[in-house]
Amino acid sequence: MAESRQALGDPVPPHLVRLLRGEIPRVAAEVLREIQRCVPAYSLPLEGVFGRTITDGVERTLLQFVDRLAAPRQSTEDQNKLFRMLGKLEVSAGRSIDVLQTAYRVGARVAWRRMAELGQRAGLPVDTMCRLAEAVFEYIDEISALSVEGYSQAQARAAGARERRRRQLLAAVLTRPAPPAGLVAELAATAGWSVPGRVAAVALARRADQPAALPPSLPDEVLVDFESAEPCLLLAGDLDRQLAALRRELADWRAAVGPRVALASAAESLRWARRALALAGQGLIGDAPIIDCERHLSTLWLLGDPLAARALAEQALAPLLRLTGKQRTRLGETLAVWLETRGSAQDIAARLDVHPQTVRYRLRQLDELFGARLADPDARFDMAVALRALHLGRPARAGQADQLVDDAVAS
């Protein structure tokens, strides 16, 4: 800013400074009226903090300009704080910096008009008037730059504080057990987040073949945590619109969207999303740009507790354990199709691509092994669930029949 001050040149004549200083109250009142007329954001009644700020700001701006005319090379760091502060106040008021800069331009126009009138009455030389005009517009450029600086500083601080509050909110929402609703509402209010009725958590993992990149730009309703060891998001509001945004912005990430739940169950949604992401990594759920848990609920449920699934299989399919590996595979796949279709030997044979007589022979073997349990609905349900869980637990291999029981149960 030192160069700008030097550009104002030597001090203007002292008598002109005295004339201008004497006009400050009248010019300030006119500037204030014109700003309120031309800038709607400043047209509020001049009361309270707003009234004191804008009135004091106009008067001090004019006074400092006149002081600068008298001593253009004098240090003005303390004075510059005023214009940085005015820029910061625009952030707290929720206004664009353009509003303040418009007010500066309006004020400069009015002030110069009155200065020109005063100069004409005083018979000032043309070169003095030119220097005065140059000083006015250089001063406006300088104070505008200072206000932009203050505005940017305040914006950065506000954004940092807001992101911290939003991360605190996300951490609270994902806590188990869920925090009191009143605490969530209070945190949401400080973070500028509307408490939704339904949410969906998103588990994230960076794709191994993608380099590190800046976090994506997502809708404001989305709470984000890209900094933890297990990054995640929380979707709220228009979930379909936000999912569309995820598909555009998360090309560098693997993502799984948990079930849509009430806010109090957000932690459970994230648990299922992380489970889906892990299963996709193991090849047990088909990988996709966005894995939607609601398309894989039965799979997630069946594979949610491997120990329970194995215990169920060992109990429900115990008669198969006495057989050799090949026998377990053949009878297991026949049992699975029979439980699914309850069809005839011809129907089952068509599904398995074997001869109907082979199916009849296998069905007789199953009847001998399981007996009355095949007629028990509860027992049949347990068998079907166990076979399905074992099938899901083995990634499919091209060119091989599903190993429904062979490895999983035999161990």
C-alpha positions, -999 to +999 in steps of 0.1 A: +000+000+000+030+023+004+032+028-034-004+038-036+001+065-009+031+079-027+011+082-059-010+108-042+019+132-046+027+162-023+002+175+002-025+197-012-027+233+000-035+236+037-064+260+031-080+233+009-076+207+036-093+231+061-122+237+037-127+200+031-126+191+067-152+217+075-175+202+049-172+166+062-204+166+083-226+179+054-209+156+028-212+126+051-249+131+056-254+134+018-232+103+011-252+083+037-285+093+021-273+084-014-259+050-003-292+041+014-310+051-018-288+033-042-277+002-022-308-018-010-287-038+015-279-006+034-314+009+033-324-003+067-332+022+094-300+037+109-306+021+144-285-001+167-252-016+156-261-013+119-268+024+122-237+031+142-215+011+119-226+026+086-227+062+100-194+060+117-179+042+087-189+070+063-176+098+085-143+081+093-137+073+056-141+109+046-120+122+076-092+097+068-093+108+031-088+144+041-060+135+065-043+116+037-045+147+015-027+166+042+000+139+048-001+114+020+031+096+030+022+092+067+017+057+079-019+047+081-018+011+093-042+019+122-066+036+098-064+007+074-078-016+101-111+002+097-115-009+061-104-045+068-129-045+096-157-032+073-149-061+049-151-086+078-184-072+089-199-080+055-191-117+061-208-117+095-238-098+079-241-124+052-235-099+024-213-101-007-182-078-008-198-063-040-223-046-018-196-027+002-177-019-030-208-004-046-213+017-015-177+030-018-183+039-055-216+057-046-198+076-018-169+086-040-193+100-067-211+121-041-179+132-024-162+142-056-193+162-068-192+182-036-154+187-037-157+199-073-183+224-063-162+236-034-131+239-056-150+260-081-162+284-054-127+286-040-112+292-074-088+263-072-064+258-102-072+230-127-040+210-118-051+210-081-086+198-090-070+170-112-048+160-083-078+159-060-098+138-085-069+114-088-066+112-050-103+103-046-103+074-070-069+060-059-082+062-023-114+042-033-092+016-050-070+013-019-098+010+007-117-015-016-086-037-017-082-035+021-119-045+025-115-074+001-085-085+022-105-084+054-135-100+038-113-129+025-097-134+059-131-135+076-145-159+050-116-183+055-120-182+093-158-187+090-154-216+065-128-233+088-150-229+118-180-241+099-162-272+087-150-280+122-186-277+135-199-299+107-173-325+114-182-324+151-219-328+141-211-358+119-191-375+146-220-370+171-246-383+146-225-414+140-219-421+177-234-453+191-257-452+210-272-421+193-268-389+212-299-370+225-319-353+198-316-320+216-278-321+213-279-330+176-303-301+170-280-277+188-249-289+169-269-287+136-279-251+143-243-240+149-232-259+117-259-245+095-274-279+088-311-286+087-320-317+107-336-342+082-361-370+087-341-396+068-304-400+061-280-425+044-244-430+053-217-435+027-185-455+033-156-445+011-122-460+000-098-445-025-093-467-055-058-481-055-051-471-091-061-434-085-036-407-072-045-385-043-067-356-052-086-328-036-119-338-019-149-336-043-174-308-043-207-321-029-241-305-020-242-285+012-266-309+028-239-336+027-218-339+059-183-351+050-152-366+066-124-371+041-096-368+068-102-399+089-087-434+083-122-445+072-137-416+052-174-413+051-203-390+042-238-385+054-265-378+029-297-359+039-326-342+021-330-351-015-311-384-015-317-391-052-302-358-062-272-363-039-266-398-052-264-383-087-238-358-074-218-387-059-217-404-092-202-373-108-178-364-080-165-397-067-148-412-097-116-416-077-133-434-049-151-467-042-183-459-023-211-478-007-244-462+003-260-476+035-297-481+040-320-450+043-327-447+080-339-423+106-312-399+118-309-417+151-298-449+132-272-432+110-244-452+127-261-485+117-264-472+081-227-466+081-219-500+096-238-517+067-222-494+041-187-504+054-197-540+054-208-537+018-176-520+008-156-548+024-176-575+007-172-558-027-135-558-021-136-595-015-156-601-047-187-612-027-208-582-039-205-570-075-184-538-076-199-507-090-192-470-091-217-466-062-227-497-043-263-493-029-268-515+001-306-515-004-299-536-035-280-562-014-299-564+019-304-601+019-267-607+010-255-583+037-278-600+063-267-635+054-231-626+054-233-602+084-222-629+109-199-656+093-197-676+125-235-677+129-239-687+092-214-715+096-231-727+127-264-727+109-249-746+080-234-773+102-267-778+120-291-776+091-269-795+067-254-820+091-265-851+072-243-840+043-212-840+064-210-878+063-205-878+025-175-873+003-167-840-012-182-848-046-214-862-030-218-831-009-215-809-040-240-829-061-266-834-034-261-799-021-269-783-054-298-806-060-312-798-025-308-761-032-328-762-064-355-784-049-359-761-019-361-731-043-385-746-068-402-777-052-404-787-088-405-821-105-375-842-113-378-830-149-378-794-138-348-798-115-329-818-141-334-789-166-320-765-141-290-787-133-285-799-169-286-835-158-308-865-166-342-867-147-333-902-135-302-887-119-323-862-101-347-889-089-318-909-075-304-878-057-338-870-043-341-905-028-307-900-012-318-867+003-349-883+016-328-910+033-304-884+048-329-858+060-361-878+064-390-859+080-370-827+081-378-822+044-414-820+053-408-795+082-412-758+070-388-745+096-361-771+088-365-764+051-361-726+057-329-732+077-315-754+049-323-728+022-308-700+043-277-720+050-272-730+014-277-694+002-252-680+028-226-706+017-232-698-019-228-661-013-197-667+007-178-681-022-170-658-052-182-674-084-154-690-106-158-692-143-163-727-157-170-743-123-201-753-106-210-735-074-193-753-045-224-750-023-213-772+006-180-788-004-155-765+012-176-744+035-194-771+055-167-797+054-143-776+073 
